[in-house]
Amino acid sequence: MTSDFDNPRHSDMKPLDIQLLDGINNTPALGLAIRGWADCEERGLGDGTLNVHATMKAFLACAQNGREMIPAGVMTWEYDAALKRVWIYQSYVLPEFRGRGIYNLLWARMVEHAAIDLKAHSIQSATHIRNSAMRAIAARQGRFEECVVLRFNLA
């Protein structure tokens, strides 16, 4: 698999480690997922719903920062065995690590795990209709838009 980390333009980039977490409680993944949710809310790309709970699984990307590896990105998810479907709840890469291929590496690891280990039939997620960056990344990854959620505010 080729990533931005393999690209000669990014020869200054440091190693990356992606870990599979069986739960996010008391892990750096929880903080990153909440930070990602808050970032979307601040940019008007959320609906106020925080979908985070301790039993979620996650892929946590840690990148080298100086002499230490620090959490740089996260993808939280759950597997529905009856539907053979993975649902991605929150994906987030810290701003200082964006543009380095971290999200694409998290996605590739999710696809590999879902296909080989879980024998899933699909991976699904949702994003705000105005989240053009995420929608463009998803399209480049071969994902397609399937539905539109309609909302009517009463208050």
Secondary structure, DSSP 8 states (H G I E B T S, - for coil): ---GGGSGGGTT---EEEEEES--TTSHHHHHHHHHHHHHHHTT---S-----TT-EEEEEEEEETTEEEEEEEEEEEEETTTTEEEEEEEEE-GGGTTSSHHHHHHHHHHHIIIIIS--SEEE----TT-HHHHHHHHHTT-------------
